[in-house]
Amino acid sequence: MNNLEDSYKAKGLRRQLVKEIEGKGIKSATVLSAIGKMPRHVFFDSIFLEHAYEDKAFPIGEKQTISQPYTVAFQTELLNVSKGDKILEIGTGSGYQAAILLELGAEVFTIEYNQKLFQKTMNFLPKLGYNPHFFQGDGSLGLPKHAPYDSIVVTAGAPNVPDTLIKQLKIGGVLVIPVGDQKQQKMIAIKKLSQNKASKKEFSHFSFVPLLGKDGW
């Protein structure tokens, strides 16, 4: 995370990336615009510029990854973000997803399990001008102190849908979470219709690092 400069070449590679993920089915103009603005190469310690704009996940240390841009776009599109939305992100990681949500005008609460990654990203993201509310701890339990949220996005694969997260949603809010085993998951979008009723949509197939913590692995 050393080179914060955004070159003409990087912008060109991002335009290609946006075309690629649009071709894979991402329709939201605001999500595509945010991906197109975000200098993904600065979220890596050292990497060839071309690799930063491939539609792939990459390791960022601590057995974690920066998600594939298509996956970030897919999850973000499911959230249907409006300006001012209060969003909980579980799994801060590199901070790339949080930065995309902030670019869309959301107020972001983000929690990271890994202490080293938490410190690194908390020091780094504000240098780019992105300032979510940072927390370190067990994201599988959510962040009840600041609930309810307009939406919750989980950026690690969970064994099931934690009820505690649904409880932390506002009525009409959406939880987007990958659920499955530790190799492959289905993306699940749950809309909270009332205090005890929700609707569910499933999308296949995604691959995330495991969600750690009490309600994770």
N, C-alpha and C positions, 0 to 999 in steps of 0.2 A: 504494500500500500504506500509506495513511495512517490510514484509519478502521478501527480494530480493534474497534469496538463492534459488538455483535450485537443488533439491534433486534427487537421483536415482529414488525414487518413482514417483516424478513429471514427470520425463522423460518417465517412463514407461506408465503413464496415458496419456501422449501426444501421444505416439506411438499408443495407443488404439484409441484415438480421431482421429488421421490421418486415421487409417483404417476405422473408422466409416464414416467420411465424404467422403472418397474415395468410399466407398460402396454406398453412396447416389448420386454419379455421378460426383464428382470433378476429373478432369483428369490431370490438369496441375501439372507436377512434381515439378516445382519451387514454386507454391503456396502451395502444400502439404508439401514441405520441410520447407517453412517459418513458416507454422502453427506448424510443428513439432519442430522447434527451439524456438518458442516464449513461455516464461514462463507465461502463462495466469494468473496463481494464484497470481502473484505480482500486477496485476491490480485491485485487490479487497482490501478493507480495512481489512476485516476479513471474512474468509469463509473456510469451510472444503475443503481440497485439492481436494477431489474427485469431489466436486461440480464445481470447477473451470474448470475441464476437461470433464464435461458433455456437450453435444451438445445443450446447452440452453442459452438463454439470461438471464442476472441477473441485478437487480437494482444496481446502483452505486451512488445513492443520487441525489438530485435536480430533481427528477421525470425523470431521464434518466437511460438508461441501457447500459451494455456492450453487443454488439450483439452476437447472436448465432454464434459459429465458422463456421458452414456450410454457414451461410449467408455472413460472411466476406470472406470466400473462394470463394463463388459464385460470389459476386460482383468483387472481385479481379481478378478472372479468366476472367470475361467479359472485364476487362480493358486491358488484354493482355499486361502486363507491360514489357517494355524493360529497361535495365539499362540506367540511365540518363534521363528517361522520366520526364517531368515536370507535376506533378499531383496536382490538387486542391481537397482537401477533405473538404466537408461541413458537420460539426458536429464532432468536435474532440472527444467529449465524454471522455472516459477513456484513449484514445490514442492507443488502441490496433490495430485498423485498420491502423492508421498512421505508427505504428511500423512495421506492416507486409509489407506495401508499401516500407518503407525505407530498410527493409531486402532484398527486391527484387531489390534494387539499384536505386529507384526513388528519385527525388528531390521533397519533399512534402511541399505544402503550405496548412495549415489546419486552419480552422476558426470555432470558437465555440461561440454560442449565450450567453450561461450562464456564467456570470462573475466568480462565485465561481469555477465552473468546469474548466474553462479556466486556472485560477491561479494554481489550484491543479495539472492539467496535465502538464502545462508548467514547473512546478517545478520538477515533477516526471520523465517524459520521459527521460530527459538527464542523469538521474542517471542510466538508463539502457543502455546508450550509443546511444540513438536515438534523433536526433536533427532536427526535421522539422522546417519550418518557421511558428511560431505561430501568430495567429491574433484573436482578440475578436471582435465580431460584428454580423451583420445580414448576415448570410451565404446564405440566399435565393437570395441575390443579387450578389452572387459570390464574386470575388476579382479582379475587372477589372484592377486595378493598375498593377497587375503582369501577366495579360493575354498576349498572348494566352497560353493555356495549351494543352499538349498531351492528357490528359484525365481529367475528373471531376467525382468524386464519391460523391453521397449524401447519408448520413447514417441516414436519418430521412424521414418519409413518407410525401410526398408533395401532395397538392390537384390537381396539374397539373404540366406540365413541364415549368419552367420559360424560356422564350425566351432569357433572358439576359445570362443564362448559356451557351446556344448553341452558342451565339455570342462570348463567351470567349474561345471557342475551336479552335484549329488549324484545318485547312482542313485535313481531315483524322482522326481527334480526336474523342474520344468516351465519351459520357455522360452516366453514369449509375445512375439511380434514381428510388426509389420506389414511385409509384403514385397510389392514391386511396383515401379512406376515412380515418378516424383516427383509425380504427380498423384493416383494412387489405388493402394491396396494391399489385399491380403487379410490378415486377421489369422490368423496361424499359431500353433498351440499344439503344442509338441514335448515329449513326455515321454521322459526318458532311462530306458530299461529296463535297460540294462547298459552296460559301457564302450564297446561298439561297436554297440549296437542302440537304436533310438528309434522311437516311434510319432508320427504327425502328424495333426492335424486342421486344416482350413481353414475360415475364415468370411469372407464378403464383406459389403459393400465399405466400406472406411474411407479416410480421407484425413488424412495426417500431414505435417508439415514433414519435409524430408529428413534422414536420419541422416548426420552429417558424420564424417569421419575415414578412416583407412586402409581399413577394411572397409565403409565407407559410400559416400556420393557424393563 
